């Protein structure tokens, strides 16, 4: 578990609510040392997270307009 004081010093915020939020999410934060398997999975997810190519939109007559599985790094977390 990450200490609240260190989070507040690093993030330079005095919000208690943010401190509790960051403390609860500390187990999901990714460290610098990753196994090769996790690194490959992250690379695949990074490649999948892109918009639909324009030629696909033209080919389908604009019926496929966007990537429904698009993921934002802050809103939707990977199950890792």
Buried (B, 14 or more C-beta within 10 A) or exposed (E): EBEBEEBBEEEEEEEEEBBEEBBEEEEEEEEEEEEEEEEEBBEEEEEEBEEBEEEBBEEEEEEEEEBEEEBEEEEEEEEE
